[in-house]
């Protein structure tokens, strides 16, 4: 005999799994649909977007070239072209790169919708006032993600490509970069920065569930600085300037996260004080 739920509105574990399955299916469908559009727009995705940081007329290179010229410094950012070529070494290499690039483009562009599906799944478990205070979650999280994506594309990716593409151990060794390696560098820079920029949102929810406090964040600030530098070293070229460029915005986001954690705890304290009366 099946035991009836005490609350008719309460969902069983299997019901939650079924609900989650449909949210995941809709998210995947959205990503695939956008990926199909990206697949058709091959010329724009590859020639304009992906291979943009390989061209010396890229905005980032022009910006650093102007700075170097202003200070009278010779810079590789002012070169006519980068001294490497991109090539394919496998039979299905270009087709595989086309498919996977389209899928990743689908994920990035459909990210707000995926977040919306996640929100639709978790929001029924929140109290009415928690849903009200979290209304801007999708907008803020999407804005932070796209800010990170743009930062990765316009700052981290070109710095990485310029450094690694021009680096030579000897004049006898030519840089002929495989297309998969080039795309992986751009993708890692963009996705990693997009996720790192979600730090304030992550801290917000960790504070809500009681796992993080402003005191903890302040106490481990030095450790966080080391972690940020390590992450910067992983996704950027191994030079100090690039690591600093990446570290600065992340450290600013960390400081903002401390403030957000304070605000969340302050609101929780006011709520508990009202309930105690």
HUZI-V828514 format. One record per helix or strand of 2 or more residues. SS is the DSSP state (@ for helix, = for strand). FROM is the first residue (numbers start at 1). LEN is the number of residues. If there is no record, write none. Layout:
BEGIN
ss=[SS	SS]
from=[FROM	FROM]
len=[LEN	LEN]
END
This chain:
BEGIN
ss=[@	@	@	@	@	=	@	@	@	@	=	@	@	@	@	@]
from=[13	42	52	59	76	85	93	111	128	137	176	179	199	214	221	240]
len=[28	9	3	12	3	3	17	13	6	30	3	18	10	6	15	37]
END
